């Protein structure tokens, strides 16, 4: 799994892990922060949340265009500095007035711009490492590992947000209560959420340190197509004008389809968080508690890798060592679970840790499955995986639709807190299924762009992938806007229909895409 990969992959992955940890810590509480500080409704908070996500993922288009001109490394450096200023602005305490909103929007603008300069260009560097014929066959597995590293940061983010929130509230004599509307409580809660933005500043500094200290590991990949041509680099692919045009059209077709996946998938910070807040029992007892101990989940995820190590090791000694470590990790996970309060109190933001946990834990299974198919000459193309991912996403929202069958509609409920009757297992099952879809689509989509994009447009095309994500992120506000207007089942039904339609379109395009990218 980790064999025969250039060490530059690990440096870039770790740099991205720190940045994503801060970003997802902020994202876990962003919608809740706006509600607590400014008193905004689900529809208002969901709209701002969606616009922010859209801008964050639209900005890499301009970041990629600039990087194709001045270089990827320069853009990444500027992006790190800009993001730091943005998170700092969000972390600074302010009143819930016009100045407070202006400060927030300024911070969001800086985070968006900085992410646009950083995110896509870092992934171009990863792809450039695999232009070397020595590593070309490892490209798909590399992006799976890179994607897994992103989600290590994302996995711990909600728990960090929860820990800071609880610690800050306790200083004012409060405990977290989703139904509490007391102004003093809400002011303390918004202050707690403000500290979570400060975490992003610290994690970004760590990312910058890793990036610059390990720069020599990947410096040779920081080369634009023009620079490579000037240096007469033989690894640069030469395409005819028709091939360039066909590849760009193929990528644009894929981008158009995945818009609807991201529209559905990014309900985790809005509609699914509102669902957790209003309809899910946050008093968790029994075996279900293990899902709300991030350290137990981390040990379980790590045990997957040591378990695969035991199966794949070439020596008996390594097999035994990996097996012992695996059992020790499971024992540690159980010990941590055993000392938890019974019952334990969860928060709506906790549910956002399940998607990254499943990404980290399931990546080895995904790599082993598709690697086995490739070894037997039955490799599944990236567009095919994307099509299947859309189908699986539809199934994921089918799960939450079943959970919503007998619930009171938000339009009838209004701002009241309903009796929390649903087990957390419904949302956990939904996140599990959506993660299966994500593993089929996201890392393979990025790898596909890296592989197919014409060399002189690599930054631009990687930015195009994120533009598709941006449009999907903006459209993700639709369920929030409809939250108090239509029954829950209709809301989820819209997402199911869009995922199914996109899957059918993608399957219909497979033959054409194969011809255009040959």
Helices and strands as residue ranges (DSSP letters): H 7-38, H 42-70, H 72-91, H 98-129, G 136-138, H 139-171, H 183-213, G 215-217, G 219-221, H 225-230, H 241-265, H 271-279, E 283-284, G 286-292, H 294-312, H 316-338, E 344-345, G 348-352, H 353-375, H 382-403, H 410-413, H 424-452, G 455-457, H 458-475, H 477-481, H 488-516
